[in-house]
């Protein structure tokens, strides 16, 4: 069983780090700044994290996993014919409870530690899977179609994280995705 003090200390360090990222570029943040903001000693920081890169990596990994789980769940429901669309608003709505952290992390672009890139990769795999399952517009190259679909989803999710949920924007995003599939999704006629 994990000690509650360990959980609290890690939570405090992560929150301090996120607070600093709102005003300071990642490269300019020092471990000392994180420690001062979190009210912990350097030795305490290093008991939990090797450096600020590991700290960022854990946060990016945490929110990548959450996103992947949401997208995967919806994708499986579509393939199993329980749902007809990815339901971008449902995914965005679930992410709203992490809005502050996500808006901060989505603005950090470090090689190998980029939440937005991870989300794009997750969606690309999802769309390739769904495009194979349904007859997406075959007149355009698959990678273009997947990129377009990902852009629609990510644009709405990022917009909603900044501005809040909006039914009209969500409906437009869903309509655009459905238009790529034509009638295939609406009639649940998967290709085999």
PyMOL commands that set and color helices and strands:
alter all, ss='L'
color gray80, all
select helices_A, chain A and resi 4-21+26-28+31-38+42-48+52-79+88-105+115-133+142-163+167-181
alter helices_A, ss='H'
color red, helices_A
deselect
rebuild
show_as cartoon
